[in-house]
Amino acid sequence: MHGRLSLLPLQLNDVGYSVNRQRLIGGVNLRFEMGPPTLILGPNGAGKSLLLRLCHGLIEPTAGDVQWQGPAAQTPQNLRFEQAMVFQKPVLLRRSVLANVEFPLKLRGLDAASRRAKALAVLERVGLAALAERPARVLSGGEQQRLALARAWALEPQILFLDEPSAALDPGATRQVEGIIGNIAASGTKIVMTTHDLGQARRLAGDIIFLHRGSVAERTPATEFFNQPQSDAARAFLQGDLTW
């Protein structure tokens, strides 16, 4: 990513989202900059996935604003290609594993030879090179999630949003996915990720955002969060006493 204009920081100013006058998220003020992964924790219904969708631009806030403040944000195409999102259930094309990775590279304008070489290289990094010609939709759940990560990684996004990417996976597949996420972060991509797995958050997070009832209860370095959380809600959550 050297030499590219920065899309970050991403600033959320008093962001809210309501449906039929019911507030689902409100009063959110956050700033995301380059650095270690940020993991978003909170009980079911706290607004974790909704917050990611607001950040990524899939939905518009009903209050406040979401601002990309880096110089790259002045070009609409950068907002499309300098960020990416991977969902809990991967959205895959009815094509081969290789074609799934090549497709966004084609949209970016790479020629056939370049996108094939780049796609094969990233499939090698996630352990799927041997399955390149296999239909993507016959892969196992863990393989599909690794493919979704590979497709995002091939674009070398400055920020990658991950919505509980290992929630439906067994422990072995989860560790594989975590390894890939760690490698993507090490390559220079900012990771912003939701999870319900506290062990996973301990392993991956640089800092923690804790959501409760649609608001940010605290944002602290991961070590501090797990050893001495600042909010009563976070303490209850870590003790297993907060379920909503």
C-alpha positions in Angstrom: 0.0 0.0 0.0 3.0 2.2 -0.1 2.5 5.4 -2.2 -1.3 5.2 -2.1 -3.3 8.1 -0.7 -5.0 7.3 2.6 -8.7 6.8 2.9 -8.4 6.9 6.7 -9.2 8.2 9.2 -12.9 7.2 9.4 -14.9 9.4 11.7 -18.4 8.8 13.0 -20.1 11.9 14.4 -23.1 11.3 16.7 -24.3 8.6 14.4 -27.7 7.1 14.9 -29.9 4.7 13.1 -33.6 4.2 13.7 -36.4 2.2 12.1 -40.0 3.1 12.6 -39.0 5.5 15.4 -37.2 2.7 17.2 -33.6 3.6 17.9 -31.2 0.8 17.1 -28.0 2.8 17.4 -27.6 6.3 18.8 -25.0 8.8 19.8 -22.0 6.9 18.4 -18.8 8.9 18.1 -15.8 6.8 16.9 -12.6 7.3 15.0 -10.8 4.5 13.1 -7.2 5.0 12.1 -4.4 2.6 10.9 -3.2 0.2 13.5 -3.9 -3.1 15.1 -7.3 -4.8 14.7 -10.3 -3.2 16.4 -12.8 -5.8 17.6 -16.4 -4.9 18.4 -18.0 -6.8 21.3 -21.4 -6.7 22.9 -24.4 -8.9 23.7 -26.9 -10.0 21.0 -28.9 -7.0 19.7 -26.3 -4.4 20.8 -25.9 -3.2 17.2 -22.5 -4.7 16.3 -23.4 -5.8 12.7 -25.4 -2.6 12.2 -22.4 -0.5 13.1 -20.2 -2.3 10.6 -22.8 -1.7 7.8 -23.0 2.0 8.7 -19.2 2.3 8.6 -19.0 0.4 5.2 -21.7 2.5 3.7 -24.2 -0.3 3.1 -26.8 1.8 4.9 -27.0 5.5 5.7 -27.4 6.8 9.2 -30.6 8.4 10.2 -28.7 10.8 12.4 -25.2 12.2 12.4 -22.7 11.4 9.7 -19.9 9.0 8.6 -16.9 10.7 7.1 -13.8 9.3 5.4 -11.3 12.0 6.1 -8.2 10.9 4.2 -7.2 12.5 0.9 -8.2 9.3 -1.0 -11.8 9.9 0.0 -12.0 12.7 -2.5 -12.3 10.1 -5.3 -15.5 8.1 -5.3 -13.8 5.0 -6.8 -11.5 4.9 -3.8 -14.5 4.5 -1.5 -15.4 1.5 -3.5 -12.0 -0.3 -3.7 -10.0 0.9 -0.7 -12.4 -0.7 1.7 -14.1 -4.2 1.8 -16.4 -6.2 3.9 -16.7 -10.0 4.6 -19.9 -11.3 6.1 -20.7 -14.2 8.5 -22.2 -16.1 5.5 -20.0 -15.5 2.5 -21.6 -14.1 -0.6 -20.0 -16.1 -3.5 -20.5 -16.0 -7.2 -21.7 -19.1 -9.1 -18.2 -19.5 -10.6 -14.9 -21.2 -9.8 -12.8 -20.3 -6.7 -10.3 -18.6 -9.0 -13.0 -16.6 -10.8 -14.4 -15.4 -7.5 -11.1 -13.7 -6.7 -10.5 -12.5 -10.3 -13.9 -10.7 -10.6 -13.3 -7.7 -8.3 -9.8 -7.4 -9.8 -11.4 -7.1 -13.2 -13.7 -4.4 -11.9 -10.7 -2.6 -10.7 -9.3 -2.7 -14.3 -6.5 -5.3 -14.1 -5.7 -7.1 -17.3 -6.4 -10.8 -17.5 -2.8 -12.0 -16.9 -2.3 -9.7 -14.0 -5.5 -10.6 -12.2 -4.9 -14.3 -12.7 -1.5 -14.0 -11.2 -2.7 -11.9 -8.3 -5.6 -14.2 -7.7 -3.5 -17.4 -7.7 -1.0 -15.8 -5.3 -3.6 -14.8 -2.8 -5.3 -18.3 -3.0 -1.9 -19.8 -2.2 -1.7 -17.6 0.9 -5.0 -18.8 2.2 -4.4 -22.5 1.3 -6.9 -22.7 -1.6 -4.6 -22.8 -4.6 -5.3 -26.5 -5.2 -9.0 -25.8 -5.4 -8.8 -22.9 -7.8 -10.9 -24.5 -10.5 -13.5 -26.0 -8.1 -17.0 -24.4 -8.0 -16.9 -22.0 -5.1 -20.3 -23.0 -3.8 -19.3 -26.6 -3.2 -16.6 -25.7 -0.7 -16.9 -26.3 3.0 -18.0 -23.5 5.3 -14.4 -22.8 6.4 -13.1 -22.9 2.8 -15.8 -20.5 1.7 -14.9 -18.1 4.4 -11.2 -18.3 3.5 -12.2 -17.6 -0.2 -14.2 -14.6 0.9 -11.2 -13.3 2.8 -8.9 -14.0 -0.2 -11.2 -12.1 -2.5 -11.1 -9.1 -0.1 -7.3 -9.4 0.5 -6.6 -9.4 -3.3 -7.8 -5.8 -3.4 -5.4 -4.8 -0.7 -8.0 -2.7 1.0 -6.9 0.0 3.5 -9.7 -1.1 5.8 -11.5 -4.4 6.0 -14.8 -4.9 7.9 -15.5 -8.4 9.2 -18.9 -9.4 10.6 -18.3 -12.5 12.8 -16.4 -14.3 10.1 -15.9 -17.5 12.1 -19.2 -17.7 13.9 -20.4 -20.8 12.1 -17.1 -22.6 11.9 -15.5 -25.4 13.9 -12.4 -24.7 16.1 -10.0 -25.8 13.4 -11.5 -23.7 10.7 -11.8 -20.8 13.1 -8.0 -20.9 13.8 -7.3 -21.0 10.0 -9.5 -17.9 9.5 -7.9 -16.1 12.5 -4.5 -16.8 11.0 -5.5 -15.2 7.7 -7.0 -12.2 9.5 -3.7 -11.8 11.3 -1.8 -11.9 8.1 -4.1 -9.4 6.4 -3.6 -7.0 9.4 0.2 -7.6 9.2 0.1 -6.6 5.5 -1.1 -3.1 6.4 -4.9 -3.4 6.3 -6.9 -2.0 9.2 -9.2 -4.7 10.5 -12.6 -3.7 12.2 -14.4 -6.9 13.2 -17.3 -8.1 15.3 -17.2 -11.3 17.3 -19.0 -13.0 20.1 -16.0 -15.1 20.8 -14.0 -13.6 23.8 -11.1 -15.9 23.2 -10.9 -14.7 19.6 -11.0 -11.1 20.7 -8.1 -11.7 23.1 -6.1 -13.3 20.4 -6.7 -10.7 17.7 -7.6 -7.3 19.1 -5.5 -4.3 19.6 -8.4 -2.4 21.0 -12.0 -3.2 21.9 -15.2 -1.3 21.3 -18.0 -2.5 23.6 -21.5 -1.8 22.5 -24.5 -2.0 24.8 -28.1 -1.2 23.7 -26.9 0.6 20.6 -24.4 2.9 22.3 -20.6 2.7 22.8 -20.2 1.8 26.5 -16.4 2.0 26.2 -13.4 1.8 23.9 -10.2 0.6 25.5 -7.0 -1.3 24.7 -7.7 -5.0 24.6 -5.5 -5.9 27.6 -7.1 -3.2 29.7 -10.6 -4.2 28.6 -10.2 -7.8 29.7 -8.3 -7.1 32.8 -10.1 -4.0 34.1 -13.1 -2.9 32.0 -14.3 0.6 32.6 -18.1 0.1 32.4 -20.5 -1.8 34.5 -22.0 -3.3 31.4 -18.7 -4.6 30.1 -17.9 -6.2 33.5 -21.2 -7.9 33.5 -20.7 -9.1 29.9 -17.3 -10.6 30.7 -18.8 -12.4 33.7 -21.6 -13.8 31.5 -24.2 -11.9 33.4 -25.2 -9.6 30.5 -27.2 -11.2 27.7 -28.9 -8.3 26.0 
